[in-house]
Amino acid sequence: MDDYPLIENHGLIGDLQTAALVTTGGSVDWFCAPRFDSPSVFGSLLDKDRGGHCTIRPLHQTYATKQLYLPDTAVLITRFMTRAGAGEVIDFMAVTGTSVTERHRLVRMVRCVRGRMIFEVVVQPGFDYGRKRHAVDLSEHGVVFACEDGTGLTVHPIREPGDARLLDAVADRQDALHFTLTLEAGQERGAVLEWGAEGPPRELRLAEYRRLFDDTVDYWRSWLRKSTYTGRWREAVERSAITLKLMTFAPSGAVVAAPTASLPEQLGGERNWDYRFTWIRDASFSVYALLGLGFTDEARAFIRWLADRVAERAGEHGDTGPLNVMYAVDGSSELDEVELPHLEGYAGSAPVRIGNGAAAQLQLDIYGEALDSIHFAHGRGIRVDHRGWRALRTNLDWLADHWDQAEEGLWETRGGRKDFTYGRVMSWVAFDRALRLAESNGRPAEAERWRRARDACYEQVMSRGWHEGRGAFVQHYASDVLDASLLRMATVGFLTPDDPWWSSTLKAMEEELVSDSLVYRYDPDASPDGLRGSEGTFSLCTFMYVDALARAGRTDKARLVFEKMMGYANHLGLYSEEIAPTGRQLGNFPQAFTHLALIDAAITLNAILDRAS
């Protein structure tokens, strides 16, 4: 671990088509281009030696470091404090438009705010996950790291004509760039690292940098002003909103599950997955969060993306149905999973995987999540048109024939298909929301067929999903294992929050899955999932627990759990997928699902507290 930063010791920057992670030590150790799911340019997060990085830090000095965001923006400031002086590295990416572009600019500006500082700068790309070799072309105007296939990274220095002596660059045998930057109080210099540059490197003047900086700050602050949220926990909610926006592919409106791949759910374990794709389930949750905060344009963009996915295979009846579990951000579905044995993995956690084999799984719950989000958006002015309704009908007809079968489930277990209770609950949701849409809008539908399927789902869950001995609904019909996904049973209206069966289920979960407010998904020892090792508590589930407590009228408990969970955020308010028993963050970072659940829990709890006051 000494050679790898803690997962939580990172900040996120991005341009709405890709993103980068910056450590508290000033290193960009994860950056993929030109898209979230493209091969890495900097990837030392997954292999300290082969992955590549761009590091800026004080030279030959002991220093303390702090990191923060410029308020209401995605501009990251990493501060270094020494006896000789104090300095800052300001990192951001110039925001792209809604058209797909190969050009992406990562700006790294160094500022001395006190005394005199000497910074060491190292730029060492590791193109294509460290597999592709490159040459270094160093000129007086900048540097080009060029690969044989024509791709590469261009470094444009930010400096004034009279201060060329501030920069003394050397290219070494490892195809890296090393230089030092000496600054006095008040001075600032830096560089723009550009992927897909249209010409040779060029020097940028400070005035041009400041326009780029001001434009980026203005973009983020203007965007955040659209938020209608005025409740408690505003800072955490708005930081989560910015984080979700950073994980949105602007040309399509799709939200990736996380900008990283293969960060482990257990150090040294094999639970390492690529999350740089758009899950139907996760992204459907984003509709609630976005509309709950007033971001209608983003919700509408995602609904359009979802409608295209619903329509494109509406007539197909394959083994996994007309909807895939996940897609690339452009809507394609070729996500073959491969391992990269040349990378050691984060802190030795191999294998490193890119692509995701779960894309080929059957997960029935996604139909419920998709229909629920479409129904929710429809009620708030984002209407379902004729083409969309026709595709939805075809999907519902398929589900009416196929809901009663074993599946892999939302946790994407690899231990074989089972009759997961949550999948049946969400199938009920799919039919219920489709019937509501048809009735309220006078749309043609196989209403009686859907109604029979909805009622059959309900009856089956109540008879087979309920375990009398446990006094609770269980993970799947052939087990007595509890599952935190069922915390959503009351949220989606399958049961009322005061139903005795639901109260008993919640009590059983608290006794078995809750550990000092943190919630495990399930017990893999009791329900083998086809993978070795264990995992931490699942942050999404903790926020779902808050929501369930609040709806059940246990607002004091809900508020305490919520406040405790706030304490597990990193220094910037960001969350990875899981929390280890030590309190450290695990899994891909930051995770959209967790931030979506935070927003939902905050909105629900705040509304209930307001009504009670």
VEXDREN-2710 file (C-alpha; in Angstrom, 1 decimal):
% VEXDREN-2710
k/r/px/py/pz
1/MET/0.0/0.0/0.0
2/ASP/2.9/2.4/0.6
3/ASP/3.4/2.6/-3.2
4/TYR/-0.3/3.4/-3.9
5/PRO/-2.4/6.4/-2.7
6/LEU/-5.5/5.5/-0.7
7/ILE/-8.5/5.3/-3.0
8/GLU/-10.2/8.1/-1.1
9/ASN/-7.1/10.3/-1.5
10/HIS/-8.2/11.5/-4.9
11/GLY/-10.2/14.3/-6.5
12/LEU/-12.1/14.1/-9.8
13/ILE/-11.9/16.5/-12.7
14/GLY/-13.4/16.1/-16.1
15/ASP/-14.8/17.7/-19.3
16/LEU/-18.1/15.7/-19.7
17/GLN/-16.6/13.2/-22.1
18/THR/-13.8/11.8/-20.0
19/ALA/-12.3/12.4/-16.6
20/ALA/-9.1/12.2/-14.5
21/LEU/-8.2/11.5/-10.9
22/VAL/-5.7/13.6/-9.0
23/THR/-4.1/12.5/-5.8
24/THR/-3.5/14.6/-2.7
25/GLY/0.2/14.3/-3.6
26/GLY/-0.3/16.1/-6.9
27/SER/-0.3/13.1/-9.3
28/VAL/-2.7/12.4/-12.1
29/ASP/-2.7/8.7/-11.8
30/TRP/-5.8/7.9/-13.9
31/PHE/-6.8/9.5/-17.2
32/CYS/-8.4/7.8/-20.2
33/ALA/-8.9/9.5/-23.6
34/PRO/-10.8/10.3/-25.7
35/ARG/-13.7/8.8/-23.7
36/PHE/-14.3/7.4/-20.2
37/ASP/-14.0/3.8/-21.5
38/SER/-10.9/4.5/-23.8
39/PRO/-7.5/3.0/-22.9
40/SER/-5.6/4.9/-20.2
41/VAL/-3.0/7.6/-20.9
42/PHE/-2.1/7.7/-17.2
43/GLY/-2.8/4.6/-15.2
44/SER/-0.4/4.3/-12.3
45/LEU/-3.5/3.7/-10.1
46/LEU/-3.4/0.2/-11.5
47/ASP/0.3/-0.3/-11.8
48/LYS/2.8/2.1/-10.3
49/ASP/5.6/1.2/-12.7
50/ARG/3.9/0.6/-16.0
51/GLY/0.7/2.7/-15.8
52/GLY/2.0/6.2/-16.3
53/HIS/1.4/9.4/-14.4
54/CYS/1.8/13.2/-14.4
55/THR/3.1/14.4/-11.0
56/ILE/3.7/17.9/-9.7
57/ARG/5.1/18.2/-6.1
58/PRO/7.7/20.2/-4.1
59/LEU/11.3/19.2/-4.8
60/HIS/13.5/17.8/-2.0
61/GLN/11.3/19.1/0.8
62/THR/9.0/17.8/3.5
63/TYR/5.6/19.1/2.9
64/ALA/2.0/18.9/4.1
65/THR/-0.8/18.7/1.6
66/LYS/-4.5/19.7/1.5
67/GLN/-7.0/19.4/-1.3
68/LEU/-10.3/21.2/-2.0
69/TYR/-12.6/22.2/-4.8
70/LEU/-13.0/25.8/-5.8
71/PRO/-16.5/26.4/-4.4
72/ASP/-19.4/25.4/-6.7
73/THR/-17.1/24.1/-9.4
74/ALA/-15.1/21.0/-10.6
75/VAL/-11.8/22.9/-10.4
76/LEU/-9.5/21.1/-8.0
77/ILE/-6.8/22.8/-5.9
78/THR/-4.0/20.8/-4.3
79/ARG/-2.0/22.8/-1.7
80/PHE/1.5/22.1/-0.6
81/MET/2.9/23.7/2.5
82/THR/6.6/23.7/3.5
83/ARG/8.9/25.8/5.7
84/ALA/10.2/27.6/2.6
85/GLY/6.8/28.5/1.2
86/ALA/3.4/27.4/0.1
87/GLY/2.1/26.6/-3.3
88/GLU/-0.9/25.3/-5.2
89/VAL/-1.6/23.1/-8.2
90/ILE/-4.9/24.0/-9.9
91/ASP/-6.3/21.2/-12.0
92/PHE/-9.3/21.2/-14.3
93/MET/-10.4/20.1/-17.7
94/ALA/-11.7/22.5/-20.3
95/VAL/-15.4/21.6/-20.8
96/THR/-16.3/20.1/-24.2
97/GLY/-19.6/20.6/-26.0
98/THR/-22.3/18.1/-26.7
99/SER/-20.6/16.9/-29.9
100/VAL/-18.1/14.0/-29.7
101/THR/-14.6/15.3/-29.9
102/GLU/-11.1/13.7/-29.9
103/ARG/-9.7/16.9/-28.3
104/HIS/-9.4/17.0/-24.5
105/ARG/-7.4/19.4/-22.5
106/LEU/-6.2/18.8/-19.0
107/VAL/-4.9/22.0/-17.4
108/ARG/-2.3/21.9/-14.6
109/MET/-1.3/25.3/-13.2
110/VAL/1.2/25.8/-10.4
111/ARG/1.1/28.9/-8.2
112/CYS/3.4/30.0/-5.4
113/VAL/1.4/31.8/-2.7
114/ARG/4.1/32.3/0.0
115/GLY/7.9/32.3/0.0
116/ARG/9.8/30.5/-2.7
117/MET/8.9/27.0/-4.1
118/ILE/10.7/24.6/-6.4
119/PHE/8.4/22.1/-8.0
120/GLU/9.4/18.8/-9.6
121/VAL/7.3/17.9/-12.6
122/VAL/7.2/14.4/-14.2
123/VAL/5.1/13.6/-17.3
124/GLN/5.3/9.9/-18.1
125/PRO/2.4/8.5/-20.2
126/GLY/1.6/4.8/-20.3
127/PHE/-0.6/4.7/-23.4
128/ASP/-3.1/1.9/-23.9
129/TYR/-2.8/0.6/-20.3
130/GLY/1.0/0.7/-20.5
131/ARG/1.1/-1.6/-23.6
132/LYS/1.9/1.0/-26.3
133/ARG/5.4/2.5/-26.8
134/HIS/5.9/6.1/-27.6
135/ALA/8.6/8.6/-28.6
136/VAL/9.3/12.0/-27.1
137/ASP/9.7/15.1/-29.3
138/LEU/11.0/17.9/-27.2
139/SER/11.1/21.4/-28.7
140/GLU/11.4/25.0/-27.4
141/HIS/7.6/25.4/-27.6
142/GLY/6.6/22.2/-25.8
143/VAL/6.6/18.4/-26.0
144/VAL/4.8/15.7/-28.0
145/PHE/4.5/12.1/-26.7
146/ALA/3.8/10.3/-30.0
147/CYS/2.7/6.7/-30.7
148/GLU/3.3/4.9/-34.0
149/ASP/-0.5/4.9/-34.7
150/GLY/-0.6/8.7/-34.7
151/THR/-2.2/9.1/-31.2
152/GLY/-0.4/10.9/-28.5
153/LEU/-0.3/13.6/-25.9
154/THR/0.9/17.2/-26.4
155/VAL/2.2/19.4/-23.6
156/HIS/1.8/23.1/-24.1
157/PRO/3.7/25.2/-21.6
158/ILE/1.9/28.2/-19.9
159/ARG/4.5/31.0/-19.5
160/GLU/5.5/34.5/-20.4
161/PRO/8.2/35.4/-23.0
162/GLY/10.7/36.7/-20.5
163/ASP/10.7/33.7/-18.1
164/ALA/11.9/30.8/-20.2
165/ARG/14.6/30.1/-17.6
166/LEU/11.8/29.0/-15.2
167/LEU/11.6/25.8/-17.3
168/ASP/14.4/23.3/-17.7
169/ALA/13.1/20.2/-19.3
170/VAL/14.8/16.9/-19.9
171/ALA/13.5/13.8/-21.6
172/ASP/14.9/10.6/-20.1
173/ARG/15.4/7.0/-21.3
174/GLN/12.0/5.9/-20.0
175/ASP/10.3/8.2/-22.5
176/ALA/9.3/10.6/-19.7
177/LEU/9.7/14.3/-19.3
178/HIS/11.3/15.8/-16.1
179/PHE/11.7/19.4/-15.3
180/THR/11.7/21.7/-12.3
181/LEU/9.7/24.9/-11.9
182/THR/11.0/27.6/-9.5
183/LEU/8.4/30.2/-8.4
184/GLU/8.4/33.2/-6.1
185/ALA/5.3/34.4/-4.2
186/GLY/2.7/35.6/-6.7
187/GLN/4.1/33.8/-9.7
188/GLU/2.1/31.1/-11.6
189/ARG/3.1/28.9/-14.5
190/GLY/1.9/25.5/-15.8
191/ALA/1.0/23.4/-18.8
192/VAL/-1.9/22.1/-20.8
193/LEU/-1.8/18.4/-21.6
194/GLU/-3.8/17.9/-24.7
195/TRP/-5.1/14.7/-26.3
196/GLY/-6.0/15.0/-29.9
197/ALA/-4.1/18.2/-30.6
198/GLU/-4.7/19.7/-34.0
199/GLY/-1.1/21.1/-34.4
200/PRO/2.3/21.3/-32.8
201/PRO/2.9/22.4/-29.2
202/ARG/2.6/26.1/-28.6
203/GLU/3.2/28.4/-25.6
204/LEU/0.2/29.8/-23.9
205/ARG/0.3/33.2/-22.2
206/LEU/-1.1/33.7/-18.7
207/ALA/-4.0/35.8/-20.2
208/GLU/-5.1/32.8/-22.3
209/TYR/-4.9/30.5/-19.3
210/ARG/-7.0/32.9/-17.2
211/ARG/-9.7/33.0/-19.9
212/LEU/-9.8/29.2/-19.9
213/PHE/-9.9/29.1/-16.1
214/ASP/-12.7/31.8/-16.0
215/ASP/-14.7/30.0/-18.7
216/THR/-14.5/26.7/-16.8
217/VAL/-15.5/28.3/-13.4
218/ASP/-18.4/30.2/-15.1
219/TYR/-19.6/27.0/-16.7
220/TRP/-19.8/25.1/-13.4
221/ARG/-21.3/27.9/-11.4
222/SER/-23.9/28.7/-14.0
223/TRP/-24.8/25.0/-14.2
224/LEU/-25.1/24.6/-10.5
225/ARG/-27.4/27.7/-10.2
226/LYS/-30.1/25.6/-11.9
227/SER/-30.4/23.5/-8.8
228/THR/-33.7/23.9/-7.0
229/TYR/-32.4/22.1/-3.8
230/THR/-32.6/24.4/-0.7
231/GLY/-32.8/21.7/2.0
232/ARG/-30.5/20.4/4.6
233/TRP/-27.1/18.9/3.5
234/ARG/-27.0/21.3/0.6
235/GLU/-23.2/21.2/0.3
236/ALA/-23.1/17.4/0.1
237/VAL/-26.0/17.2/-2.3
238/GLU/-24.5/19.8/-4.7
239/ARG/-21.1/18.2/-4.6
240/SER/-22.8/14.9/-5.5
241/ALA/-24.6/16.7/-8.3
242/ILE/-21.4/18.0/-9.7
243/THR/-19.8/14.6/-9.4
244/LEU/-22.7/13.0/-11.4
245/LYS/-22.3/15.7/-14.0
246/LEU/-18.6/14.9/-14.3
247/MET/-19.6/11.3/-15.0
248/THR/-22.0/12.2/-17.7
249/PHE/-21.1/11.7/-21.4
250/ALA/-22.5/15.0/-22.7
251/PRO/-23.1/13.9/-26.4
252/SER/-25.5/11.1/-25.3
253/GLY/-26.6/12.0/-21.8
254/ALA/-25.4/8.6/-20.4
255/VAL/-24.0/8.4/-16.9
256/VAL/-21.1/6.0/-16.3
257/ALA/-21.2/4.0/-13.1
258/ALA/-17.7/5.2/-12.3
259/PRO/-14.7/6.7/-14.2
260/THR/-12.4/3.9/-13.1
261/ALA/-11.8/0.2/-13.7
262/SER/-10.6/-2.7/-11.5
263/LEU/-10.3/-0.9/-8.2
264/PRO/-10.7/-3.7/-5.8
265/GLU/-13.7/-4.4/-3.5
266/GLN/-11.2/-6.3/-1.3
267/LEU/-7.4/-5.6/-1.3
268/GLY/-5.6/-8.5/-2.9
269/GLY/-8.9/-10.0/-4.0
270/GLU/-10.4/-10.8/-7.4
271/ARG/-13.5/-8.6/-7.2
272/ASN/-12.2/-6.0/-9.6
273/TRP/-14.5/-4.8/-12.3
274/ASP/-14.6/-2.2/-15.1
275/TYR/-17.3/0.4/-14.2
276/ARG/-16.8/2.9/-17.1
277/PHE/-20.1/2.0/-18.7
278/THR/-23.7/3.0/-18.4
279/TRP/-25.9/0.5/-16.4
280/ILE/-29.7/0.8/-17.2
281/ARG/-30.3/0.4/-13.4
282/ASP/-27.9/3.0/-12.2
283/ALA/-28.7/5.5/-14.8
284/SER/-32.4/5.1/-14.3
285/PHE/-31.9/6.2/-10.7
286/SER/-30.3/9.3/-12.0
287/VAL/-33.6/10.5/-13.4
288/TYR/-35.0/10.8/-9.8
289/ALA/-31.9/12.6/-8.6
290/LEU/-31.7/15.0/-11.5
291/LEU/-35.4/15.9/-11.5
292/GLY/-35.4/16.1/-7.7
293/LEU/-32.7/18.8/-8.0
294/GLY/-34.2/20.6/-10.9
295/PHE/-31.8/19.5/-13.7
296/THR/-34.5/18.8/-16.3
297/ASP/-32.2/19.1/-19.3
298/GLU/-29.9/16.3/-18.0
299/ALA/-32.9/14.1/-17.1
300/ARG/-34.4/14.6/-20.6
301/ALA/-31.1/13.8/-22.3
302/PHE/-30.9/10.5/-20.4
303/ILE/-34.5/9.6/-21.1
304/ARG/-33.7/10.0/-24.8
305/TRP/-30.7/7.8/-24.5
306/LEU/-32.8/5.2/-22.6
307/ALA/-35.6/5.4/-25.1
308/ASP/-33.1/4.6/-27.9
309/ARG/-32.0/1.5/-26.0
310/VAL/-35.6/0.4/-25.4
311/ALA/-36.4/0.8/-29.1
312/GLU/-33.3/-0.6/-30.8
313/ARG/-33.9/-4.3/-29.9
314/ALA/-37.6/-4.1/-29.1
315/GLY/-38.4/-7.0/-31.5
316/GLU/-35.7/-9.3/-30.4
317/HIS/-36.3/-12.2/-28.1
318/GLY/-32.8/-13.3/-27.1
319/ASP/-31.8/-15.1/-23.9
320/THR/-31.3/-11.9/-22.0
321/GLY/-34.2/-10.0/-23.4
322/PRO/-34.5/-6.8/-25.4
323/LEU/-32.6/-4.7/-22.9
324/ASN/-28.9/-5.1/-22.1
325/VAL/-27.7/-4.7/-18.5
326/MET/-25.2/-2.1/-19.6
327/TYR/-23.9/-0.2/-22.6
328/ALA/-21.0/1.9/-23.6
329/VAL/-21.7/5.6/-23.4
330/ASP/-22.5/5.8/-27.1
331/GLY/-25.1/3.1/-26.8
332/SER/-23.0/0.2/-28.2
333/SER/-23.0/-3.1/-26.4
334/GLU/-19.8/-4.8/-27.3
335/LEU/-18.2/-4.9/-23.8
336/ASP/-16.1/-8.0/-23.9
337/GLU/-14.3/-8.6/-20.6
338/VAL/-10.5/-9.3/-20.8
339/GLU/-7.7/-9.4/-18.3
340/LEU/-4.5/-7.4/-18.5
341/PRO/-1.9/-9.7/-16.9
342/HIS/1.0/-7.2/-17.4
343/LEU/-0.6/-4.9/-14.8
344/GLU/-0.2/-5.8/-11.1
345/GLY/-3.4/-4.1/-10.1
346/TYR/-4.1/-1.5/-7.4
347/ALA/-1.8/-2.4/-4.5
348/GLY/-1.3/-5.9/-6.0
349/SER/-5.0/-6.6/-6.5
350/ALA/-5.1/-8.7/-9.6
351/PRO/-6.5/-9.4/-12.1
352/VAL/-7.0/-6.1/-13.8
353/ARG/-10.1/-6.3/-16.0
354/ILE/-11.4/-4.1/-18.8
355/GLY/-14.7/-4.6/-20.4
356/ASN/-17.5/-6.3/-18.3
357/GLY/-18.8/-9.8/-18.7
358/ALA/-21.9/-9.0/-16.8
359/ALA/-23.2/-7.2/-19.9
360/ALA/-24.4/-10.6/-21.1
361/GLN/-26.3/-11.5/-18.0
362/LEU/-30.0/-11.7/-17.5
363/GLN/-31.1/-9.2/-14.9
364/LEU/-34.9/-8.8/-14.8
365/ASP/-35.0/-5.9/-12.4
366/ILE/-33.7/-3.5/-15.1
367/TYR/-37.2/-3.4/-16.7
368/GLY/-38.7/-2.2/-13.6
369/GLU/-36.1/0.5/-13.0
370/ALA/-36.4/1.7/-16.6
371/LEU/-40.2/1.9/-16.5
372/ASP/-40.2/3.5/-13.1
373/SER/-37.9/6.3/-14.3
374/ILE/-39.8/6.8/-17.5
375/HIS/-43.1/7.0/-15.5
376/PHE/-41.5/9.4/-13.0
377/ALA/-40.2/11.6/-15.8
378/HIS/-43.4/11.5/-17.8
379/GLY/-45.3/12.9/-14.7
380/ARG/-42.8/15.8/-14.7
381/GLY/-43.2/16.9/-18.3
382/ILE/-40.8/14.6/-20.1
383/ARG/-43.3/12.7/-22.2
384/VAL/-43.3/9.3/-23.9
385/ASP/-43.9/9.8/-27.6
386/HIS/-45.6/7.3/-29.9
387/ARG/-42.3/5.6/-31.0
388/GLY/-41.3/5.2/-27.3
389/TRP/-44.6/3.8/-26.3
390/ARG/-44.6/1.3/-29.1
391/ALA/-41.2/0.1/-28.0
392/LEU/-42.2/-0.1/-24.4
393/ARG/-45.2/-2.2/-25.3
394/THR/-43.0/-4.7/-27.1
395/ASN/-40.6/-4.8/-24.1
396/LEU/-43.5/-5.4/-21.6
397/ASP/-44.9/-8.1/-23.8
398/TRP/-41.5/-9.9/-23.7
399/LEU/-41.4/-9.5/-19.9
400/ALA/-44.9/-10.9/-19.5
401/ASP/-43.6/-14.1/-21.1
402/HIS/-40.2/-14.2/-19.3
403/TRP/-40.4/-12.7/-15.8
404/ASP/-40.9/-16.0/-14.1
405/GLN/-37.4/-17.5/-14.6
406/ALA/-34.0/-17.7/-12.8
407/GLU/-31.6/-14.8/-13.4
408/GLU/-28.2/-13.4/-12.3
409/GLY/-29.7/-10.6/-10.2
410/LEU/-28.7/-6.9/-9.7
411/TRP/-25.5/-7.7/-7.8
412/GLU/-24.2/-9.5/-10.9
413/THR/-23.2/-12.7/-9.1
414/ARG/-21.3/-15.3/-11.1
415/GLY/-22.6/-18.3/-9.2
416/GLY/-25.4/-19.2/-11.6
417/ARG/-29.0/-18.0/-12.1
418/LYS/-31.5/-18.0/-9.2
419/ASP/-35.0/-16.8/-8.6
420/PHE/-34.1/-13.5/-7.0
421/THR/-36.9/-11.8/-5.1
422/TYR/-35.8/-8.3/-6.1
423/GLY/-36.0/-9.2/-9.8
424/ARG/-39.7/-10.2/-9.2
425/VAL/-40.4/-7.1/-7.2
426/MET/-39.1/-4.9/-10.0
427/SER/-41.0/-6.9/-12.6
428/TRP/-44.1/-6.0/-10.7
429/VAL/-42.9/-2.3/-10.8
430/ALA/-42.5/-2.6/-14.6
431/PHE/-46.1/-3.8/-15.2
432/ASP/-47.5/-1.4/-12.6
433/ARG/-45.9/1.7/-14.1
434/ALA/-46.8/0.6/-17.7
435/LEU/-50.4/0.2/-16.7
436/ARG/-50.4/3.6/-15.1
437/LEU/-48.9/5.2/-18.2
438/ALA/-51.4/3.5/-20.5
439/GLU/-54.4/4.5/-18.4
440/SER/-53.4/8.1/-17.7
441/ASN/-52.6/8.8/-21.3
442/GLY/-55.1/6.7/-23.1
443/ARG/-52.5/4.6/-24.8
444/PRO/-53.2/1.2/-26.4
445/ALA/-51.9/-1.7/-24.3
446/GLU/-52.2/-5.4/-23.5
447/ALA/-53.7/-4.1/-20.2
448/GLU/-55.3/-7.3/-19.1
449/ARG/-52.2/-9.4/-19.9
450/TRP/-49.9/-6.9/-18.0
451/ARG/-52.4/-6.8/-15.1
452/ARG/-52.3/-10.6/-14.8
453/ALA/-48.5/-10.6/-14.9
454/ARG/-48.3/-7.8/-12.3
455/ASP/-50.6/-9.6/-9.9
456/ALA/-48.8/-12.9/-10.4
457/CYS/-45.5/-11.2/-9.6
458/TYR/-47.0/-9.9/-6.4
459/GLU/-48.5/-13.2/-5.3
460/GLN/-45.3/-15.0/-6.0
461/VAL/-43.1/-12.6/-4.0
462/MET/-45.5/-12.7/-1.1
463/SER/-45.7/-16.5/-1.1
464/ARG/-42.2/-17.6/-2.1
465/GLY/-40.1/-14.6/-1.3
466/TRP/-41.2/-14.5/2.3
467/HIS/-39.4/-16.7/4.7
468/GLU/-41.5/-17.5/7.7
469/GLY/-38.6/-18.7/9.8
470/ARG/-36.6/-15.5/9.2
471/GLY/-39.7/-13.3/9.4
472/ALA/-38.3/-11.5/6.3
473/PHE/-38.2/-11.4/2.6
474/VAL/-35.1/-13.2/1.4
475/GLN/-32.6/-12.9/-1.4
476/HIS/-34.0/-15.7/-3.6
477/TYR/-36.6/-18.4/-3.2
478/ALA/-34.3/-21.3/-2.4
479/SER/-32.5/-19.5/0.5
480/ASP/-32.9/-17.8/3.9
481/VAL/-30.3/-15.2/3.0
482/LEU/-31.2/-11.5/3.5
483/ASP/-30.4/-9.0/0.8
484/ALA/-30.2/-5.2/1.1
485/SER/-31.7/-4.6/-2.4
486/LEU/-35.1/-5.4/-0.8
487/LEU/-34.8/-2.1/1.1
488/ARG/-36.5/-0.7/-1.9
489/MET/-39.7/-2.7/-1.5
490/ALA/-41.4/0.2/0.3
491/THR/-39.8/2.9/-1.8
492/VAL/-41.3/1.5/-5.0
493/GLY/-44.7/1.0/-3.4
494/PHE/-44.7/-2.8/-3.4
495/LEU/-45.4/-2.7/0.3
496/THR/-46.5/0.2/2.5
497/PRO/-43.8/1.5/5.0
498/ASP/-45.9/0.4/7.9
499/ASP/-46.8/-3.1/6.7
500/PRO/-45.9/-5.6/9.4
501/TRP/-44.1/-7.9/7.0
502/TRP/-42.0/-4.9/5.9
503/SER/-41.3/-3.9/9.5
504/SER/-40.2/-7.4/10.3
505/THR/-37.9/-7.5/7.2
506/LEU/-36.3/-4.2/8.1
507/LYS/-35.7/-5.5/11.7
508/ALA/-34.1/-8.7/10.4
509/MET/-31.8/-6.7/8.1
510/GLU/-30.7/-4.4/10.9
511/GLU/-29.8/-7.4/13.0
512/GLU/-27.8/-9.1/10.2
513/LEU/-26.7/-6.7/7.5
514/VAL/-26.2/-3.4/9.4
515/SER/-22.9/-2.8/11.2
516/ASP/-22.9/0.5/13.1
517/SER/-25.1/2.2/10.5
518/LEU/-23.2/0.7/7.5
519/VAL/-25.0/-1.9/5.4
520/TYR/-23.7/-5.0/3.6
521/ARG/-25.4/-6.1/0.4
522/TYR/-25.6/-9.7/1.6
523/ASP/-23.4/-12.3/3.2
524/PRO/-21.4/-14.0/0.5
525/ASP/-20.5/-16.8/2.9
526/ALA/-24.1/-17.6/3.4
527/SER/-25.0/-17.1/-0.3
528/PRO/-22.0/-18.0/-2.5
529/ASP/-21.7/-15.7/-5.4
530/GLY/-19.1/-17.6/-7.5
531/LEU/-16.2/-15.3/-6.4
532/ARG/-13.5/-15.7/-3.7
533/GLY/-13.1/-13.3/-0.8
534/SER/-15.3/-10.9/1.0
535/GLU/-16.2/-7.2/0.5
536/GLY/-16.9/-4.1/2.6
537/THR/-20.2/-2.5/3.3
538/PHE/-22.0/-1.1/0.2
539/SER/-22.4/2.7/0.4
540/LEU/-25.5/2.6/-1.9
541/CYS/-27.2/0.3/0.5
542/THR/-26.5/2.6/3.5
543/PHE/-28.2/5.5/1.8
544/MET/-31.1/3.1/0.8
545/TYR/-31.3/2.2/4.5
546/VAL/-31.7/5.9/5.4
547/ASP/-34.5/6.3/2.9
548/ALA/-36.3/3.2/4.3
549/LEU/-36.0/4.4/7.8
550/ALA/-37.3/7.8/6.9
551/ARG/-40.3/6.4/5.1
552/ALA/-41.0/4.1/8.1
553/GLY/-41.3/7.1/10.3
554/ARG/-38.0/6.5/12.1
555/THR/-36.6/9.9/11.3
556/ASP/-34.3/10.3/14.3
557/LYS/-32.6/7.0/13.4
558/ALA/-32.5/7.9/9.7
559/ARG/-30.9/11.3/10.4
560/LEU/-28.2/9.7/12.6
561/VAL/-27.4/7.1/10.0
562/PHE/-27.2/9.8/7.3
563/GLU/-24.9/12.0/9.4
564/LYS/-22.7/9.0/10.2
565/MET/-22.4/8.2/6.5
566/MET/-21.4/11.8/5.8
567/GLY/-18.3/11.0/7.9
568/TYR/-17.2/8.3/5.5
569/ALA/-17.0/10.7/2.5
570/ASN/-13.5/11.6/1.5
571/HIS/-12.1/15.1/2.1
572/LEU/-13.9/16.4/-1.0
573/GLY/-17.3/14.7/-0.3
574/LEU/-16.7/11.9/-2.7
575/TYR/-17.6/8.2/-2.2
576/SER/-16.3/5.0/-3.7
577/GLU/-18.4/1.9/-4.0
578/GLU/-17.7/0.4/-0.6
579/ILE/-16.4/1.0/2.9
580/ALA/-13.9/-1.4/4.5
581/PRO/-14.1/-2.4/8.2
582/THR/-11.2/0.0/8.7
583/GLY/-13.3/2.9/7.4
584/ARG/-11.2/3.1/4.2
585/GLN/-12.9/3.4/0.8
586/LEU/-12.9/0.4/-1.6
587/GLY/-14.0/-0.3/-5.1
588/ASN/-14.3/2.0/-8.1
589/PHE/-14.2/5.7/-7.4
590/PRO/-16.3/7.8/-7.3
591/GLN/-19.4/5.7/-7.7
592/ALA/-22.4/7.3/-9.4
593/PHE/-24.9/4.9/-7.7
594/THR/-23.7/6.0/-4.2
595/HIS/-24.0/9.7/-5.0
596/LEU/-27.4/9.1/-6.6
597/ALA/-28.6/7.4/-3.4
598/LEU/-27.2/10.2/-1.3
599/ILE/-29.3/12.7/-3.2
600/ASP/-32.4/10.6/-3.0
601/ALA/-32.0/10.0/0.7
602/ALA/-31.3/13.7/1.4
603/ILE/-34.5/14.7/-0.5
604/THR/-36.7/12.1/1.2
605/LEU/-35.4/12.8/4.7
606/ASN/-35.4/16.5/4.3
607/ALA/-39.1/16.5/3.1
608/ILE/-40.2/14.3/6.0
609/LEU/-38.3/16.5/8.5
610/ASP/-39.9/19.6/7.0
611/ARG/-43.4/18.1/7.4
612/ALA/-42.7/17.3/11.0
613/SER/-41.4/20.7/11.9
END
